[in-house]
């Protein structure tokens, strides 16, 4: 699965000159799923209504994305300006990661305008913003709206969410795929985990082949591994997962080792 960052800004009013922030920014409200007639709820419902109307799955609310969006919306409102990254501010993918979001693809819409309904209409009338809202791959969203005078400063952060999985759960995903391809999965996970953490070589009984890779999705085996399995040379495998040393530029990665016997 690809890792990607997409940013689009919609200007709905004249931008004012930038100024330096004086107070430190803090989230002003809970990023939990919006309720009632809040601007965030209106924008979420409008987005999901348009997605369902064309046969897409509705967005799932991501409170971590919403927390990142709120901090950025507060910054925009204080500066009376629109941007995806202000001087001294981390880029979107790092802001989202620091807020706790896990993702393989991330995108953002920002805008200012007088009402949430108007913001949604203008986003939908702008091809790149509409593309984010109706992207069939994006599945998670966090929204924040901050009012400054008569203007609303809005941020929509979208992502392809990546689940939080234990080492055992990661290994189980790969075990199932190997078993579906006729491989016998042997009980050598500890050796495979140690191998996963090594740059070269292996732990335990010498395998015929050692395969290491990093991925943002455990649902698909890399093509080179698929090719090896199709050769018929290997009949058993052990799978080990290990720490991928954090995220690559904010994007979540899994690190896997497969020992083939």
N, C-alpha and C positions, 0 to 999 in steps of 0.2 A: 504494500500500500504506500502511496506517495506521501511525502511530507512536504507541506506547502504553506505559504503565508500569502494571503490575499487581502489587500487593503483598499477601501474605497471611501472617499469623502464626498458628501453632498452638501453644497453650500446653498442654503435657503434664505440667507440674509447677508447683508454687507458685513464682512469681517472687520473687527476693530483691531487696533494695534496691540501687539503682545506686551505683556508686562511680566516681571518676575513674581513668583509666588512669595507671599510673606508668611502666612500660617502654614504649618505642615498639614498635608492632606490626610484625612482619615475617612473611612467609610461612614456615611451619615445614616445609613439605614440597613436593616437586615437584608442579605441577598437571598433569603428564602423565596420560594415560589410566590410571585405576586398575586394578590387577591383583590377582589372588588373591582373598582373602576380606576385603579391606579394607572398612570401612563404606561408603566411596564406591562401591566396586565392587558391593556388595550393593544399594545404593539405585539405582544405574544399571541393573543387571540387572532389578530388580523393576519399575522404571518402564517399561523397554522391553518386558518380558514382558507387562505389562498393556496397553500400546499395541498391540503386535502381535496380542494376543488379540482386539481389536475392529477389526482391519484398518488400523491406523495405522502409519506409518513409525516405526521406532525413532529415538530422539534420537541426534544426532551429538555426540560429546564435543568441547567447546570448552575448550582449556586456558587461554585468557584469562578466560573466565567462571569457571573453577575457581579461578584465582588471585585474582580479586575475591571469590569466595565464601569462600575460605580466610581472607583478611584480616578479613572480616566475622565469620566463625565464631570466630576468635581473639578478636575484640573482645567478642563475646557471652559467650564463656567467661570472660574476665577480669572482665567486669562481672556475671556470673551473672544475665543478663537477656536477654530477647528484644526485638528491635526491628528495623525495617528501616532506621532511621537514628538514631544516637545524637547527642547534642550535639557539635558540632565535626566531625562526620563528613559526607562528601559523600553525596548521594542515590545510589541504586542505579545509575541510568544513567550518572552521572559516574564512579563507582567502576569500572564495567565498561569504560567508554571508556578511562580511564586505565590499565587493565590490558591494553589492546590489543584489546578486543572491538569488533566492528563489527555493528550491528544496526539494524532498523527497528521492532522491538517487543521489549520486555523484561519479564520477570515474575520474581517471587521467592517461594519458600516458606521459612520458617524455623521451627524447632521445637527442643524439647529433650525427651529421653526416655532410657530405659535401654538401648535396643538399636536398631540400624538397621532390623531387621525390624518392630519395634513402631512406629517412626517412619513407615515406609511405610504400615502398616495405618491409622494414625491420619490421615495425610494423605489416603489414599483414602476414609476415612469422613467427611472434611470437604468439603462441596460445592465451596467456592472453591479449595481446594488440589487436589482431584481434577480440577477444571476445568483448572488449569494443567498437570497431569501428562498429561491426555488431550486437550489442545488440538491440533487437527489442523494449525493454522497454525504453532505453535512447532516448531522443528526442531533446536535446539541446546541443550545443557545443560552446566553445570559444577557440581560438587558438592564440598562440603567438610564434614568432620565433625571436631570437636575434642572430646576428652574432658576433663572437669573433675570429679574425684571419681568418683561413680557415674553421672554424667549425660553424655550426648552432646549437644553443641550442633551442629545441622545447618543448612546453607544449601544450597538448590537455586536456582541462577540459570538461567533459561530465556530463549531469545531466538529471533527470526527472524533468522538470520545474514545478513549482507550481505558478498559476496565483495570481496576486494581486487582492483581492476581498474585497469590502466593507462589513460591517456587514450585510447590507440589502441583498447583493448578496449572501453571505454565507447562510443566512436564506432561501432565495428563492430556492437555490439548494436542501436543505433538505425538504422544503415545497412540492416541486414537487415530490420527492420520496415518501413522506408520502401520498400525494393525489393519486399517482399511485397505492398505496396499499389499497385504499378505506378509508383512514382516512380523516375526515373533519378538515381542518386547521382553527383554530379560531384566531381572532384578539386579541391575548394576548402576542404579541412579547415583549413588555416592561417588563412584569412580567417574561417572559422566559429569557430575557437578564440579569435581576437582579439575577435570579436563577443561571444562567450560571456562574456568578462571585462569587457565594457562594460555600463554601466547603460542606455544608449540608443544609437541609431545602429547602424552596421555598418562592417565593414572590407571592402575590395575592391570588386568589382563590385556595384552597387546591386541588391539582390534585390527581388522583388515583396512579400515579407513576411519579417519577422524574428520568430522564436518563441523565447523563452527560458523555461526552467522548471527547477525543482528537484524531485527525486524520490528516494525510497528504493529504488525498483525500476526497472530499465531494461527490464523485460519487458512493460510496458504503456505505451502512449502516452497522454498526457492527452486527455480527451474533446474539449476545444476544438481540439486539433491534429487529432484524427480528423475532426472536422467540417469543418475547412478542407481536408483532403485529399480529402474526398468531394465537394467543390464542383466538381472537375475543372478549376479555374483554374490549377493548378500542375502542372508536368511534370518538374521537376528539383529536387534539393535537395542542400545541403552540410551536414554535421553537424560540430559542434565541441564538445568537452567542456573544462571548466576546473575549477579549484579552487573548491569550494563554500564556501570559508572555514571549514573545519572542520566539526564536527557541530552540529546544532541541538539544544542541550541534551543532548548525548551521542548523539543519534540520527544515524546515517550518512546523508548526502545526496549525490546526484550533481547537478551543474549542467550543463545542456545548452543549446546554441543550434542552431536549425535555420534555415537560409536557404533560402527557397523561390523558385524562378525559373520 
